[in-house]
Amino acid sequence: MEALVRAEATVSRRLAADLDRIGVSATGFSMLVLLVGGGDEMELRAIRRRLNASKATATEVLDTLEGKGFVVRTRLESDRRAVSVALTEAGRNLVTHAFPAHAQRVTEAFGVLDDDEKRQLAEICRKLDRAA
């Protein structure tokens, strides 16, 4: 267990330091990337599900991203309780410019594993996620 926690902390620290330099958290960057892949706009509920984020975390991240001008949120006309999140041009530009370097750092962080180990790690992570 200690090795798992230490490994997660090490990888997270390496990746978070890069994201800190561009002014977003790991969850914030994931939200922006998800929006790019989702056609630049998604319902907050769907984002939360995909990121496995609590309401509080999603709202805090959204507040930060909105404050920096990377996203805008609006209430859905069909359900005033629901919120839609849309990527701004600034948010799209951030992802477009930061994603290649971030993806390279992720590749480097996991570069110590061979392909079989990466598949095993992915399966172990999925198993742990389903058990939670």
Secondary structure, DSSP 4 states (H G I P E B T S, - for coil): -HHHHHHHHHHHHHHHHHHHHHT--HHHHHHHHHHHHTTTEEEHHHHHHHHT--HHHHHHHHHHHHHTTSEEEEE-SS-TT-EEEEE-HHHHHHHHHHHHHHHHHHHHHTTTS-HHHHHHHHHHHHHHHHH-
